[in-house]
């Protein structure tokens, strides 16, 4: 494992000064609980930990300094090192040693974007290029639009009906009450639509924004190109604009659109995962990893995705550091490049591969700042029941006693092949996809009290996992 020195880049001091100025203008230092070093956590165990975590809206105040002082922080952007220095400084202000572990991240720059419907009548359209899209030609692309609602519908069209045109995937976000599952169903067209359209000879691809509410706000997100398939420009349009285009085509009109995307790529750069830990008192070689991702998309301020998770992890470490250490080591990782590459997760798993057998659990916060419902777990047989017995009495205090099988977070997923039990903070996501990956992902969407309670749940689960005499059952490691 290699650690990174931002001083070696020659810009560390400049970045640190900029962050200091931004933090001061955003509201200054994060308030601390008045008796956070008084030993109350240690003296009272879990009840005191829960009480301590609820005293002040410290998680929201900490989040404020990130969203208002740094803002959007896409990997490879000028804001990324600001966020890295902010996170390192936050750990160290709480008395924790931290380090930066290098991650080579992609650099994609959005550039200027615009779209307009030319026929049957001129109207402006609102779009956001999907993360990683190629640019249109300098004069843009002007072409008729073909509207489909599924891959099957696209497949049924002859190639000549699609070639040279813009394909719009108009697929709604259908809600069943399981927001995470529903998102997975809806996002497939954002993820793979450009490749499917290109295989039919399309000039560009548009997708209906993957969102549960809209005020004509587009939602961006990642997608993938496929080797050997021509790369075409890809963007998300608002729900309103997707519906408009569909209505016009169903009425028999040819819809002609001009779109311009000015995106470009630059050479990869060095970013960093930010790591801090509390060494265990009895089993220091056994590690409970807690995580969030530090990067965000380049629109909005990254409050729900995933600034809230960063605040939860930072506050958890502050709370645990207020008393004697738990039985096992607790390691916090604020990952780089979750949004457009998962390179932070990949880099951590690779650089720590020799010690993954000693990672007894990994818990991620990446579901916003709303009310905590419980924990999802992906482990070996019996893991759900064991976790339920371990944490439910404490978490039920905040109505968060729902322990169920489910995935861990994206960043920690790279630990799964080594058999590490993976968990995620399960939260109310009723409104999460209203704002996700959009300009509306801002601090005002976070209710301070709910974020603080979610922090209490996460901190209690972390402590119990680190303190328990037993560890969760592992899955068999995957063979290489």
VEXDREN-2710 file (C-alpha; in Angstrom, 1 decimal):
% VEXDREN-2710
k/r/px/py/pz
1/UNK/0.0/0.0/0.0
2/UNK/1.3/3.4/-1.0
3/UNK/0.2/6.7/0.6
4/UNK/0.1/10.0/-1.3
5/UNK/1.6/13.3/-0.4
6/UNK/-0.3/16.2/-1.8
7/UNK/2.7/18.3/-1.0
8/UNK/4.6/16.6/-3.8
9/UNK/2.2/18.1/-6.3
10/UNK/3.3/21.6/-5.5
11/UNK/-0.3/22.7/-4.9
12/UNK/-1.0/21.4/-1.4
13/UNK/-0.5/24.7/0.3
14/UNK/-2.6/26.5/-2.2
15/UNK/-5.4/24.0/-1.9
16/UNK/-5.3/24.1/1.9
17/UNK/-5.5/27.8/1.9
18/UNK/-8.4/27.8/-0.5
19/UNK/-10.2/25.2/1.6
20/UNK/-9.6/27.2/4.7
21/UNK/-11.1/30.3/3.1
22/UNK/-14.1/28.4/1.7
23/UNK/-14.8/26.8/5.1
24/UNK/-14.6/30.1/6.8
25/UNK/-17.0/31.7/4.3
26/UNK/-19.3/28.6/4.6
27/UNK/-19.8/29.1/8.3
28/UNK/-16.6/28.4/10.1
29/UNK/-15.7/25.4/12.2
30/UNK/-18.1/22.6/12.9
31/UNK/-19.6/22.9/16.3
32/UNK/-18.7/20.0/18.6
33/UNK/-20.8/18.5/21.4
34/UNK/-19.9/20.3/24.6
35/UNK/-18.7/17.1/26.4
36/UNK/-17.6/15.0/23.4
37/UNK/-14.3/14.3/25.2
38/UNK/-15.7/13.7/28.6
39/UNK/-15.8/9.9/28.4
40/UNK/-19.6/9.7/28.4
41/UNK/-19.6/7.3/25.5
42/UNK/-17.2/5.0/27.3
43/UNK/-19.0/5.2/30.7
44/UNK/-22.4/4.4/29.4
45/UNK/-21.9/2.1/26.4
46/UNK/-24.5/2.1/23.6
47/UNK/-27.1/4.2/25.5
48/UNK/-24.5/7.0/26.0
49/UNK/-23.3/6.7/22.5
50/UNK/-26.9/7.2/21.2
51/UNK/-27.5/10.1/23.5
52/UNK/-24.2/11.8/22.6
53/UNK/-24.9/11.4/18.9
54/UNK/-28.2/13.3/19.2
55/UNK/-27.1/16.3/21.2
56/UNK/-26.3/18.7/18.4
57/UNK/-26.8/18.8/14.6
58/UNK/-23.1/18.3/14.2
59/UNK/-23.5/16.0/11.1
60/UNK/-25.5/18.7/9.3
61/UNK/-23.1/21.4/10.2
62/UNK/-20.2/19.3/9.0
63/UNK/-22.1/18.6/5.8
64/UNK/-22.7/22.3/5.3
65/UNK/-19.0/23.0/5.3
66/UNK/-18.6/20.5/2.4
67/UNK/-21.6/21.5/0.3
68/UNK/-21.4/25.2/0.8
69/UNK/-17.6/25.4/0.9
70/UNK/-16.5/22.9/-1.7
71/UNK/-19.7/22.1/-3.6
72/UNK/-19.8/19.7/-6.6
73/UNK/-16.7/17.6/-6.7
74/UNK/-16.5/15.2/-9.7
75/UNK/-13.4/13.1/-9.8
76/UNK/-10.7/14.8/-11.8
77/UNK/-12.2/18.3/-11.4
78/UNK/-10.5/21.2/-9.7
79/UNK/-12.9/20.7/-6.7
80/UNK/-11.7/17.1/-6.0
81/UNK/-8.5/18.1/-4.2
82/UNK/-10.4/20.7/-2.2
83/UNK/-12.7/17.9/-1.0
84/UNK/-9.8/15.6/-0.2
85/UNK/-8.1/18.2/1.9
86/UNK/-11.4/19.0/3.6
87/UNK/-12.0/15.4/4.6
88/UNK/-8.4/14.9/5.8
89/UNK/-8.7/18.1/7.9
90/UNK/-12.1/17.0/9.3
91/UNK/-10.6/13.7/10.6
92/UNK/-7.6/15.5/12.1
93/UNK/-9.7/18.1/13.8
94/UNK/-11.3/15.3/15.7
95/UNK/-7.8/14.0/16.8
96/UNK/-7.6/11.2/14.3
97/UNK/-4.6/10.5/12.2
98/UNK/-5.5/10.2/8.5
99/UNK/-3.7/9.4/5.3
100/UNK/-4.3/9.7/1.6
101/UNK/-4.1/6.6/-0.5
102/UNK/-3.6/7.2/-4.3
103/UNK/-6.3/6.5/-6.9
104/UNK/-5.9/7.3/-10.6
105/UNK/-9.1/8.9/-11.6
106/UNK/-10.6/9.8/-15.0
107/UNK/-11.0/13.4/-16.1
108/UNK/-14.2/14.2/-18.0
109/UNK/-15.3/17.8/-18.5
110/UNK/-18.9/18.5/-19.3
111/UNK/-18.5/21.7/-21.4
112/UNK/-21.4/23.7/-22.8
113/UNK/-24.7/21.9/-23.6
114/UNK/-27.9/22.8/-25.4
115/UNK/-30.9/21.3/-27.2
116/UNK/-33.8/22.6/-29.2
117/UNK/-36.8/21.1/-30.9
118/UNK/-37.0/22.5/-34.4
119/UNK/-40.0/20.6/-35.8
120/UNK/-43.0/20.5/-35.6
121/UNK/-42.5/23.8/-33.6
122/UNK/-39.5/25.4/-32.1
123/UNK/-39.1/24.8/-28.3
124/UNK/-36.0/24.7/-26.1
125/UNK/-35.3/21.4/-24.5
126/UNK/-33.4/20.9/-21.2
127/UNK/-30.7/18.2/-21.0
128/UNK/-27.6/17.1/-19.2
129/UNK/-24.9/15.0/-20.9
130/UNK/-24.4/11.6/-19.3
131/UNK/-21.2/11.3/-17.4
132/UNK/-18.4/10.3/-19.8
133/UNK/-20.3/11.1/-23.0
134/UNK/-18.4/12.0/-26.1
135/UNK/-19.1/15.4/-27.7
136/UNK/-21.3/16.2/-30.7
137/UNK/-19.6/17.7/-33.7
138/UNK/-18.9/21.4/-33.3
139/UNK/-22.1/22.3/-35.1
140/UNK/-24.1/19.8/-33.0
141/UNK/-26.4/17.1/-34.3
142/UNK/-29.7/17.8/-36.0
143/UNK/-31.9/14.8/-36.7
144/UNK/-35.3/13.3/-36.3
145/UNK/-36.1/11.6/-33.0
146/UNK/-37.2/7.9/-32.7
147/UNK/-39.0/7.2/-29.5
148/UNK/-38.9/3.8/-27.9
149/UNK/-39.9/2.5/-24.5
150/UNK/-37.7/-0.6/-24.2
151/UNK/-34.8/-2.4/-25.8
152/UNK/-37.3/-4.9/-27.3
153/UNK/-39.1/-2.0/-29.1
154/UNK/-35.8/-0.8/-30.4
155/UNK/-34.9/-4.3/-31.6
156/UNK/-38.1/-4.5/-33.6
157/UNK/-37.3/-1.5/-35.7
158/UNK/-35.4/-2.0/-38.9
159/UNK/-32.0/-0.5/-39.0
160/UNK/-33.0/2.1/-41.7
161/UNK/-35.7/3.4/-39.3
162/UNK/-33.0/4.3/-36.7
163/UNK/-29.8/5.0/-38.7
164/UNK/-28.8/8.7/-38.6
165/UNK/-31.5/9.6/-36.1
166/UNK/-31.6/10.4/-32.4
167/UNK/-33.1/7.6/-30.2
168/UNK/-35.0/8.6/-27.2
169/UNK/-35.6/6.0/-24.5
170/UNK/-38.8/7.1/-22.8
171/UNK/-39.1/4.7/-19.9
172/UNK/-40.7/5.9/-16.6
173/UNK/-39.5/5.2/-13.1
174/UNK/-42.1/2.8/-11.8
175/UNK/-42.4/2.9/-8.1
176/UNK/-43.3/-0.3/-6.1
177/UNK/-42.2/0.9/-2.7
178/UNK/-38.7/-0.5/-3.0
179/UNK/-36.8/2.6/-4.3
180/UNK/-33.5/0.9/-4.7
181/UNK/-34.9/-1.9/-6.8
182/UNK/-37.1/0.4/-8.8
183/UNK/-34.1/2.6/-9.6
184/UNK/-32.2/-0.5/-10.8
185/UNK/-35.0/-1.3/-13.2
186/UNK/-35.3/2.2/-14.6
187/UNK/-31.6/3.0/-14.9
188/UNK/-30.9/0.2/-17.4
189/UNK/-31.7/2.5/-20.3
190/UNK/-29.3/5.2/-19.0
191/UNK/-26.6/2.6/-18.5
192/UNK/-26.8/0.8/-21.9
193/UNK/-29.1/2.8/-24.2
194/UNK/-26.3/4.5/-26.1
195/UNK/-24.7/1.2/-27.0
196/UNK/-28.0/-0.3/-28.1
197/UNK/-28.8/2.8/-30.2
198/UNK/-25.4/2.9/-31.8
199/UNK/-25.7/-0.7/-32.9
200/UNK/-28.7/0.3/-34.9
201/UNK/-26.8/3.2/-36.5
202/UNK/-28.2/6.1/-34.4
203/UNK/-26.5/9.4/-34.4
204/UNK/-27.1/10.1/-30.7
205/UNK/-29.0/8.9/-27.7
206/UNK/-31.4/10.6/-25.3
207/UNK/-32.9/9.1/-22.2
208/UNK/-35.7/10.2/-20.0
209/UNK/-34.2/11.3/-16.7
210/UNK/-34.2/8.6/-14.0
211/UNK/-36.2/10.4/-11.4
212/UNK/-39.3/10.2/-9.2
213/UNK/-40.2/13.9/-9.4
214/UNK/-39.4/16.8/-11.6
215/UNK/-39.7/20.5/-12.1
216/UNK/-38.2/20.2/-15.6
217/UNK/-34.9/19.2/-14.0
218/UNK/-32.6/16.8/-15.9
219/UNK/-30.8/14.0/-14.0
220/UNK/-27.3/12.9/-15.1
221/UNK/-25.5/9.7/-14.3
222/UNK/-23.0/7.2/-15.5
223/UNK/-23.2/4.9/-18.4
224/UNK/-20.9/2.7/-20.4
225/UNK/-19.6/2.4/-24.0
226/UNK/-18.8/-1.0/-25.4
227/UNK/-15.5/-1.8/-27.1
228/UNK/-16.0/-2.2/-30.8
229/UNK/-19.2/-0.2/-30.9
230/UNK/-19.2/3.4/-32.2
231/UNK/-19.4/5.9/-29.4
232/UNK/-22.3/8.3/-29.8
233/UNK/-23.3/11.4/-27.7
234/UNK/-25.7/10.6/-24.9
235/UNK/-27.7/12.9/-22.6
236/UNK/-30.7/12.8/-20.3
237/UNK/-33.7/15.1/-21.0
238/UNK/-36.3/16.1/-18.4
239/UNK/-39.3/14.0/-17.9
240/UNK/-41.5/16.8/-19.3
241/UNK/-39.5/17.0/-22.5
242/UNK/-39.5/13.2/-22.9
243/UNK/-43.3/13.2/-22.6
244/UNK/-43.6/16.1/-25.0
245/UNK/-41.6/14.4/-27.7
246/UNK/-43.6/11.2/-27.2
247/UNK/-46.9/13.0/-27.5
248/UNK/-45.9/14.6/-30.7
249/UNK/-44.6/11.5/-32.3
250/UNK/-47.7/9.6/-31.3
251/UNK/-49.8/12.3/-32.9
252/UNK/-48.0/11.6/-36.2
253/UNK/-45.5/14.5/-36.2
254/UNK/-41.9/14.1/-37.1
255/UNK/-39.9/15.6/-34.2
256/UNK/-36.6/17.1/-35.3
257/UNK/-34.1/18.1/-32.6
258/UNK/-30.8/19.9/-32.6
259/UNK/-28.5/19.0/-29.7
260/UNK/-25.0/20.1/-28.8
261/UNK/-22.7/18.5/-26.2
262/UNK/-19.3/20.1/-25.6
263/UNK/-17.8/17.4/-23.4
264/UNK/-14.2/16.2/-23.6
265/UNK/-11.7/14.0/-21.8
266/UNK/-8.3/14.8/-20.4
267/UNK/-5.5/12.5/-19.2
268/UNK/-6.2/10.6/-15.9
269/UNK/-5.0/12.3/-12.8
270/UNK/-4.1/11.2/-9.3
271/UNK/-6.8/11.5/-6.7
272/UNK/-7.1/9.9/-3.3
273/UNK/-9.1/7.8/-0.9
274/UNK/-9.1/9.5/2.5
275/UNK/-8.5/7.0/5.3
276/UNK/-8.5/7.2/9.1
277/UNK/-8.8/4.6/11.8
278/UNK/-9.2/3.9/15.5
279/UNK/-7.0/1.0/16.5
280/UNK/-8.7/-1.8/18.3
281/UNK/-7.8/-2.5/21.9
282/UNK/-7.9/-6.4/21.8
283/UNK/-8.1/-7.4/18.2
284/UNK/-6.3/-4.6/16.3
285/UNK/-5.7/-6.8/13.3
286/UNK/-9.4/-7.3/12.7
287/UNK/-11.0/-4.5/10.8
288/UNK/-14.5/-3.1/10.6
289/UNK/-14.5/-0.8/7.6
290/UNK/-17.0/2.1/7.4
291/UNK/-17.4/4.0/4.2
292/UNK/-19.0/6.7/2.0
293/UNK/-17.9/8.3/-1.2
294/UNK/-16.4/11.8/-1.3
295/UNK/-16.9/12.6/-5.0
296/UNK/-20.2/13.8/-6.5
297/UNK/-21.5/14.6/-9.9
298/UNK/-20.6/18.0/-11.3
299/UNK/-24.1/19.4/-10.9
300/UNK/-25.8/20.3/-7.6
301/UNK/-23.7/20.2/-4.4
302/UNK/-23.6/16.5/-3.7
303/UNK/-25.5/16.8/-0.4
304/UNK/-27.6/13.6/-0.6
305/UNK/-25.1/11.8/-2.8
306/UNK/-23.0/11.4/-0.9
307/UNK/-22.1/14.3/1.3
308/UNK/-24.5/13.1/3.9
309/UNK/-22.8/9.7/4.0
310/UNK/-19.4/11.4/4.5
311/UNK/-20.8/13.4/7.4
312/UNK/-22.2/10.2/8.9
313/UNK/-18.9/8.5/8.7
314/UNK/-16.9/11.4/10.1
315/UNK/-19.3/11.9/13.0
316/UNK/-19.2/8.1/13.7
317/UNK/-15.4/8.3/14.0
318/UNK/-15.7/11.4/16.3
319/UNK/-18.1/9.6/18.6
320/UNK/-16.1/6.4/18.8
321/UNK/-12.9/8.4/19.4
322/UNK/-14.5/10.1/22.4
323/UNK/-14.1/7.0/24.5
324/UNK/-11.8/4.0/24.8
325/UNK/-11.3/2.1/21.5
326/UNK/-13.6/-0.8/20.7
327/UNK/-12.3/-4.4/20.6
328/UNK/-11.5/-4.3/16.8
329/UNK/-10.0/-1.6/14.6
330/UNK/-12.5/0.7/13.0
331/UNK/-11.2/2.1/9.7
332/UNK/-13.1/4.9/7.8
333/UNK/-12.6/5.3/4.1
334/UNK/-14.0/8.2/2.1
335/UNK/-13.7/6.8/-1.4
336/UNK/-12.8/8.6/-4.6
337/UNK/-14.5/8.2/-8.0
338/UNK/-17.7/6.2/-7.1
339/UNK/-19.8/8.1/-9.6
340/UNK/-18.0/7.5/-12.8
341/UNK/-15.7/4.6/-12.4
342/UNK/-15.5/3.0/-8.9
343/UNK/-11.8/3.4/-9.1
344/UNK/-11.5/4.2/-5.4
345/UNK/-13.2/1.0/-4.5
346/UNK/-11.0/-1.0/-6.9
347/UNK/-7.8/0.7/-5.7
348/UNK/-8.6/0.0/-2.0
349/UNK/-9.4/-3.7/-2.6
350/UNK/-6.2/-4.0/-4.7
351/UNK/-3.8/-2.2/-2.3
352/UNK/-5.2/-4.0/0.8
353/UNK/-5.7/-7.4/-0.8
354/UNK/-3.3/-9.1/1.7
355/UNK/-5.4/-8.0/4.7
356/UNK/-8.9/-8.5/3.3
357/UNK/-9.2/-11.8/5.1
358/UNK/-9.0/-9.7/8.3
359/UNK/-11.8/-7.3/7.3
360/UNK/-14.6/-8.7/9.4
361/UNK/-17.3/-6.3/8.1
362/UNK/-17.8/-3.3/5.8
363/UNK/-20.7/-0.8/6.3
364/UNK/-21.5/2.0/3.8
365/UNK/-23.6/5.1/4.0
366/UNK/-24.8/6.1/0.5
367/UNK/-28.5/6.6/0.6
368/UNK/-28.9/10.3/1.5
369/UNK/-29.7/11.9/4.8
370/UNK/-33.2/10.9/5.5
371/UNK/-34.6/8.7/8.3
372/UNK/-32.7/5.5/9.0
373/UNK/-34.8/2.3/8.8
374/UNK/-32.1/-0.3/9.6
375/UNK/-29.3/-2.2/7.9
376/UNK/-29.1/-4.4/4.9
377/UNK/-26.6/-7.2/4.9
378/UNK/-24.9/-9.5/2.3
379/UNK/-23.0/-12.2/4.1
380/UNK/-22.7/-15.9/4.6
381/UNK/-25.6/-18.1/5.8
382/UNK/-27.1/-16.9/9.0
383/UNK/-25.7/-13.4/8.7
384/UNK/-29.1/-11.6/8.7
385/UNK/-30.2/-13.4/11.9
386/UNK/-26.9/-12.8/13.7
387/UNK/-26.9/-9.1/12.8
388/UNK/-30.5/-8.8/13.8
389/UNK/-29.7/-10.2/17.3
390/UNK/-26.7/-8.0/17.6
391/UNK/-28.0/-4.6/16.7
392/UNK/-31.8/-4.5/16.8
393/UNK/-32.1/-3.7/20.6
394/UNK/-30.0/-0.5/20.1
395/UNK/-31.2/0.5/16.6
396/UNK/-34.9/0.1/17.5
397/UNK/-34.5/3.1/19.8
398/UNK/-34.6/5.2/16.6
399/UNK/-37.2/3.1/14.8
400/UNK/-34.3/1.5/12.7
401/UNK/-34.7/-2.1/13.7
402/UNK/-35.3/-3.4/10.1
403/UNK/-32.4/-5.9/9.4
404/UNK/-32.8/-7.6/6.0
405/UNK/-30.8/-9.2/3.3
406/UNK/-29.6/-6.7/0.7
407/UNK/-26.6/-5.3/-1.0
408/UNK/-23.8/-3.3/0.6
409/UNK/-22.7/0.0/-1.0
410/UNK/-21.0/0.3/-4.4
411/UNK/-17.6/1.3/-3.1
412/UNK/-17.3/-1.7/-0.7
413/UNK/-18.7/-4.1/-3.3
414/UNK/-15.1/-4.7/-4.4
415/UNK/-14.5/-6.4/-1.0
416/UNK/-17.2/-8.9/-1.7
417/UNK/-15.1/-11.3/-3.7
418/UNK/-12.8/-11.7/-0.7
419/UNK/-15.8/-12.9/1.4
420/UNK/-16.1/-9.7/3.5
421/UNK/-19.7/-9.3/4.9
422/UNK/-21.1/-6.2/3.3
423/UNK/-23.7/-3.9/4.8
424/UNK/-25.4/-0.6/4.0
425/UNK/-27.4/1.9/6.1
426/UNK/-31.0/1.4/5.0
427/UNK/-32.8/4.7/4.8
428/UNK/-36.1/6.2/3.7
429/UNK/-35.6/7.0/0.0
430/UNK/-39.1/8.3/-0.7
431/UNK/-37.7/11.6/-2.1
432/UNK/-34.1/10.5/-2.8
433/UNK/-34.5/10.1/-6.5
434/UNK/-36.4/13.4/-6.7
435/UNK/-33.0/15.2/-6.5
436/UNK/-30.4/12.5/-7.2
437/UNK/-27.8/13.4/-9.8
438/UNK/-29.3/16.8/-10.5
439/UNK/-28.9/20.5/-9.8
440/UNK/-31.4/20.1/-7.0
441/UNK/-29.0/17.9/-4.9
442/UNK/-28.4/20.7/-2.3
443/UNK/-28.1/21.0/1.4
444/UNK/-31.7/22.3/1.9
445/UNK/-32.9/18.7/1.1
446/UNK/-31.4/17.4/4.3
447/UNK/-33.3/17.7/7.6
448/UNK/-30.7/18.1/10.4
449/UNK/-32.6/16.0/12.9
450/UNK/-33.1/13.0/10.5
451/UNK/-29.4/13.1/9.5
452/UNK/-28.3/13.2/13.2
453/UNK/-30.5/10.2/14.0
454/UNK/-29.2/8.3/11.0
455/UNK/-25.7/9.1/12.3
456/UNK/-26.6/7.6/15.7
457/UNK/-27.9/4.4/14.0
458/UNK/-24.7/4.1/11.9
459/UNK/-22.4/4.8/14.9
460/UNK/-24.2/2.3/17.1
461/UNK/-24.0/-0.4/14.4
462/UNK/-20.3/0.3/13.9
463/UNK/-19.6/0.0/17.6
464/UNK/-21.5/-3.2/18.0
465/UNK/-19.8/-4.8/15.0
466/UNK/-16.4/-3.8/16.3
467/UNK/-17.1/-4.8/19.9
468/UNK/-19.0/-8.1/19.4
469/UNK/-17.3/-11.3/20.5
470/UNK/-18.4/-12.9/17.3
471/UNK/-18.1/-11.9/13.6
472/UNK/-20.6/-12.3/10.9
473/UNK/-20.3/-15.3/8.6
474/UNK/-18.3/-14.8/5.5
475/UNK/-19.1/-15.9/2.0
476/UNK/-16.6/-18.2/0.4
477/UNK/-14.0/-16.1/-1.4
478/UNK/-14.4/-16.1/-5.2
479/UNK/-11.7/-17.9/-7.1
480/UNK/-9.6/-15.7/-9.4
END
